[in-house]
Amino acid sequence: MAVTFADDILGSPPAAPPARPRVLLIGTGFALVGIVLTFAGLFGIYVEQRAQVLNSGQKWLPKEVSIDLTQFNVALIGLAISVVIMHWAIWCVKHEDRPRAYIGLGLTALLGAAYINGICFAYTQMGFTVHDTTGVGVLVYAITGLHLAMVGAGIIFIGLMAFRTLGGQYSARDQEGLAAAALYWYVTCAVYTVIWYAIFVTK
Amino acid sequence: MAMTETRPEAEAQTATPTTSSASGSGLPRPATGLAGLLGTGRHRSIGRLWIGTSLVFLVISGALGGVIGAERLKPETYNILNKDNFAQTLSLHGVAGVFLFALPILIGIATVVVPRQMGSHTIAFPRAAALAFWGYLVGGGMVVVSYLINGGPFGGNEKGVDLFLLSLAMVVASLVLASVCIATTIVGLRVKGLRLDRVPMFAWSMLVATAIWIASLGILFGLLVLLYIDHRYRTFVYAADDNISVWLRWTITSPQIFAMAIPVLGFVGDVVPVFGRTRARMHNVQLAAIGAFGGLSFGAWTYLTFAHPRLPETAIYIGAAFAILLPTLAFVAATAETLRAGRIRVRSPLLFGIAAMLLLLAGVVTGAIRVIHRFALVGTTADSSIIHFVAGATAIAAIGAIHYWWPHILTRPLREGLANLSALVLLVGVAALAIPDVVSGFLDEPAGSLYTNVRDGVTAMNAVSLAGGALVVLGVVLFVVNLAVSLARGGNDDEAIDPWEGHTLEWATDVSTVTVTSEAPLLDAREGSA
């Protein structure tokens, strides 16, 4: 017996007045709360585990690990530049300067890809392994690996918004999607700044 | 680039199933059957999928609870299970109860109801909402499979444990995604005039709940990734099999367990004025109480308990356990005042709501008693009793919500007689299930394992608890029978769209004609035209 649900009889409700703007921005904000808390939780474990290992008289980093800051400094500078460029891209859209906006969005995505490449290269140089007794390798790979995924998602987000801009969805009147992508990107870069300091600088 | 697909929002706007036909219009006919189900972006369909699937997981969790209850009849020896699969069964009972039933059923109800309460024809990000459901379905199925292949916490099959961590992470990510959709709907898709302090209480509670869930489940997701990497590469610094449950325990203990029940308060806040035939008294107090309850139920800060096992003895932990009593009592007082001032119609949603509120209050009181140091209840079955009080309250509120919002969820109303009986049986059942565990806690029965040196009275308490569990099963069976009868009766041509004379926008036949100037716009309209 076919089941007919109530809305099949009642029909869809009448359309509401136009939705308030900034839905994508609000949704991105909520999602970022979850993402930031994900990293906050992992950093909490990192700090706790590090303190426990040091208190027990062991060294936090295994002796075969060497962290050369150059690669991570370059990555930080690259992301910092990408933040400025992303902001510039939105400014360009606001001023209907579309060609420069596309260049800005493309450069931001490119710097993101360069970051992924740089961190993956650094993985090969650091000598970290997940099989250490202190648990530092697992933590470092969990935190930086999740951040790489976050950067990858950011590149896709920027790419999607760039295509929408290309299609005319965003303009001087409305840059909501781009603002959402920018917000995501800024938080991505902020998270890396914490990683850079907590994991690589303080070691 | 050619745009060839129809956005779900547009689909929802254009869909008028019984009257409109795509034939002759040149538009593609909307997919029906399985294809329509898989590709749906309609919030009602997605919500129903959440509700139906979560009820299946309720059956699984309940059946496992029955086995555990039977095993505890002789708490010093294993009769049905052995030590390992007792721990696994208990673990799946908890995981399925919280992550596969309680949170998802609330998300399902909210997915159906909240957009209508906001006066919106769609949920925010309908494709993401659908993706969240399918992720939950696949992830939830894999969680169960992981236990079946001897995985999960305490599992002997390492690949099964890997699968458990991965699939639970998938479920958690899906719950976060669904929460984002609901929260965004509440904040971003309100009709004109519907300020945040005027949104229906259920929507407000869902906003608070989803914010807390996004934050705490975000932490849980990171934790699961860490455990997965550790376990997958067999490092075992963090995820030795016995440790996994320790890492996850904060999600089902006080105060985090109360986060699951935030929407219970919202449901009560919505039904009491309607069935009291009056306006909500102390509306702002109720809003603030729900906000404070939500804030104090954020328990992710206890996730480092593995490193600080004495955390429950700290002042902040004890203070939080007592502090959450205040908003709960404030909410109960405001509800009682509304009932006192009104002319009560006794209907099943009201009974479910009051039953859920009483059980939640009992859970919060037990949570406060549990942290009193001299009672030494932490780690005893008092922990289990809090979970059962809160999960019971959540289940009763969810079932009550299905009764209340049946025109949005079902075809026909549920039978009031069966519904009232079901509410009563569930109230008595959950109380009988949980209260003996508090007593057993005082008698030093540990949570989560069988033990020797069983003190007098524990076995009797466990028997009462099992009987309570049987009553809960009976209550759920009554609901399921009621539901099946309702569904079997098919279409509904003559029932009212607003059977309860509701106060909020989900009961409006035409939102565009309603002016929102208070938290009860339909009541305003009725009083204005009277």
Chai-1 contact restraints between the chains, C-beta under 6 A:
chainA,res_idxA,chainB,res_idxB,connection_type,confidence,min_distance_angstrom,max_distance_angstrom,comment,restraint_id
A,V3,B,L487,contact,1.0,0.0,6.0,A-B,restraint_1
A,T4,B,G491,contact,1.0,0.0,6.0,A-B,restraint_2
A,F5,B,T411,contact,1.0,0.0,6.0,A-B,restraint_3
A,A6,B,P407,contact,1.0,0.0,6.0,A-B,restraint_4
A,A6,B,T411,contact,1.0,0.0,6.0,A-B,restraint_5
A,D7,B,R44,contact,1.0,0.0,6.0,A-B,restraint_6
A,D8,B,P17,contact,1.0,0.0,6.0,A-B,restraint_7
A,I9,B,G491,contact,1.0,0.0,6.0,A-B,restraint_8
A,I9,B,N492,contact,1.0,0.0,6.0,A-B,restraint_9
A,G11,B,T16,contact,1.0,0.0,6.0,A-B,restraint_10
A,S12,B,A15,contact,1.0,0.0,6.0,A-B,restraint_11
A,S12,B,T16,contact,1.0,0.0,6.0,A-B,restraint_12
A,P13,B,H121,contact,1.0,0.0,6.0,A-B,restraint_13
A,P14,B,D510,contact,1.0,0.0,6.0,A-B,restraint_14
A,P14,B,S512,contact,1.0,0.0,6.0,A-B,restraint_15
A,A15,B,Q13,contact,1.0,0.0,6.0,A-B,restraint_16
A,A15,B,H121,contact,1.0,0.0,6.0,A-B,restraint_17
A,A16,B,G119,contact,1.0,0.0,6.0,A-B,restraint_18
A,A16,B,S120,contact,1.0,0.0,6.0,A-B,restraint_19
A,A16,B,H121,contact,1.0,0.0,6.0,A-B,restraint_20
A,A16,B,V191,contact,1.0,0.0,6.0,A-B,restraint_21
A,A16,B,V511,contact,1.0,0.0,6.0,A-B,restraint_22
A,P17,B,V191,contact,1.0,0.0,6.0,A-B,restraint_23
A,P17,B,K192,contact,1.0,0.0,6.0,A-B,restraint_24
A,A19,B,L189,contact,1.0,0.0,6.0,A-B,restraint_25
A,R20,B,G188,contact,1.0,0.0,6.0,A-B,restraint_26
A,V23,B,A124,contact,1.0,0.0,6.0,A-B,restraint_27
A,V23,B,T184,contact,1.0,0.0,6.0,A-B,restraint_28
A,V23,B,G188,contact,1.0,0.0,6.0,A-B,restraint_29
A,I26,B,T184,contact,1.0,0.0,6.0,A-B,restraint_30
A,I26,B,V187,contact,1.0,0.0,6.0,A-B,restraint_31
A,I26,B,G188,contact,1.0,0.0,6.0,A-B,restraint_32
A,G27,B,F125,contact,1.0,0.0,6.0,A-B,restraint_33
A,G27,B,V180,contact,1.0,0.0,6.0,A-B,restraint_34
A,G27,B,T184,contact,1.0,0.0,6.0,A-B,restraint_35
A,F30,B,V180,contact,1.0,0.0,6.0,A-B,restraint_36
A,F30,B,A183,contact,1.0,0.0,6.0,A-B,restraint_37
A,F30,B,I214,contact,1.0,0.0,6.0,A-B,restraint_38
A,A31,B,V180,contact,1.0,0.0,6.0,A-B,restraint_39
A,V33,B,I214,contact,1.0,0.0,6.0,A-B,restraint_40
A,V33,B,A215,contact,1.0,0.0,6.0,A-B,restraint_41
A,G34,B,V176,contact,1.0,0.0,6.0,A-B,restraint_42
A,G34,B,I214,contact,1.0,0.0,6.0,A-B,restraint_43
A,G34,B,G218,contact,1.0,0.0,6.0,A-B,restraint_44
A,L37,B,A215,contact,1.0,0.0,6.0,A-B,restraint_45
A,L37,B,G218,contact,1.0,0.0,6.0,A-B,restraint_46
A,L37,B,I219,contact,1.0,0.0,6.0,A-B,restraint_47
A,T38,B,G218,contact,1.0,0.0,6.0,A-B,restraint_48
A,T38,B,F221,contact,1.0,0.0,6.0,A-B,restraint_49
A,T38,B,G222,contact,1.0,0.0,6.0,A-B,restraint_50
A,G41,B,I219,contact,1.0,0.0,6.0,A-B,restraint_51
A,G41,B,G222,contact,1.0,0.0,6.0,A-B,restraint_52
A,G41,B,L223,contact,1.0,0.0,6.0,A-B,restraint_53
A,L42,B,G222,contact,1.0,0.0,6.0,A-B,restraint_54
A,E48,B,L304,contact,1.0,0.0,6.0,A-B,restraint_55
A,E48,B,A307,contact,1.0,0.0,6.0,A-B,restraint_56
A,V130,B,Y233,contact,1.0,0.0,6.0,A-B,restraint_57
A,V130,B,T235,contact,1.0,0.0,6.0,A-B,restraint_58
A,H131,B,T235,contact,1.0,0.0,6.0,A-B,restraint_59
A,G135,B,V237,contact,1.0,0.0,6.0,A-B,restraint_60
A,V138,B,I229,contact,1.0,0.0,6.0,A-B,restraint_61
A,V138,B,D230,contact,1.0,0.0,6.0,A-B,restraint_62
A,V138,B,T235,contact,1.0,0.0,6.0,A-B,restraint_63
A,A142,B,V225,contact,1.0,0.0,6.0,A-B,restraint_64
A,A142,B,L226,contact,1.0,0.0,6.0,A-B,restraint_65
A,A142,B,I229,contact,1.0,0.0,6.0,A-B,restraint_66
